[in-house]
Amino acid sequence: MLWQGVFWGGTEQSIIGYGKIEQPRPKGRTVEWFLIGLARQKNYLSVDVNAADDGAYLAKTYGQRLGRTKVGSASVSFTSADDVDLGVLDELVRHAGRLVEWS
């Protein structure tokens, strides 16, 4: 699914999203969102992993092992695929998939 619009940071983005989840919002209703997202930003690529295990976002959990990346709560940013340990990224994405009930 392709998600387009103004997202975090107030910028217009296009995100390729995989896996539908319902995500509660702190100050509003629950929204339909993606489990894994891939976006090309102006100067980098980002993979968003909207999953947590035992209260910890998976991006943070795997962050130290991912290579030369910038890790936020649910995002991993990098300038080139060569900067990322793709085996660890695969492990992260598979972990997220195991946490979701698929319909």
N, C-alpha and C positions, 0 to 999 in steps of 0.2 A: 504494500500500500504506500502511496506517496502522500506525505503530509506537507502542506505548504501553508505559509502564513508568517505572522510575526510571533516569534517565540521568545524564550529567555533572552535577556539582554536587549530586547526591543528591536531585533533585526529581522528582516525578511529572510526566510530560509526555506529550502526544500530538503526534506528528510525522507529517505527510504526506510520505512518501518516494517518490522517483521514481528508477528505475534501480537494479538490484541489483548490488552489488559484493561482493567478498570482501576484507576488510580485516585484515591481520595485526595482532595485538595484541602489545605488547612483552613481556608476562609471561603468555602463554597462547596458546590456539589461535586460528586465524584465524576471524573471525566474518562472517556475512552481514550486510550493512548497506546503506544507501541512498547513492546518488551525490549527489542533491540533496534536501534536506529543508526543509520550511516548518513553523514552529511559532509559535503565539501564546503568548507568555509573559504574566505578570501586567501588566507595564508596557511591553512592546515586542513586536515581531515579530522572528523570526530566520530567516535563510536559511542553511542549512548546506551547504557544498560540499566533499564529501569527495574532493577530487582535487588532485593536485600535478603540476607540469610542471617538469622539470629539478630536482627536489628542493625546489621552492618551492610552498607551498600557494597555490592560485589566489586564495582570498579575500585573502590578504596582497598578492599581485601586483596585484590590481585595487583594493585598498582605498582608495588615495589618490584614485581617480577616482569612487568610488561616491556621494559626497555626504556628508550629515550622518549618518554611521553610526559604529558601534563595530565594529571588525574584530578578530577573534581569529584563531587559526591557520586554522580551517576555517569560521568563522561570521561572518555579517554581521548586526548587530542595528540596528534603527531603530524609532522611535515611530510613524511614518506613512509611507505610500508616497510622499508628497510630499517626504520627506527624501532619497529615493534617486534617483539618475540611472538610470531604468529601462532606458535604452539600454545603459549600461555593465553593468548587472545581466544583461541579455539576452546580452551579449557574454561575460560570465563563465560563465553557464550553458551556452552553446553550446560554449565552449572545453572545459569539463569533459566534455561529451558526446562530443567528438571524441577524448578520451583513453581512452575505455572501449571494449572490444570487446563488442559487443552480440551476444547469442546468439539 
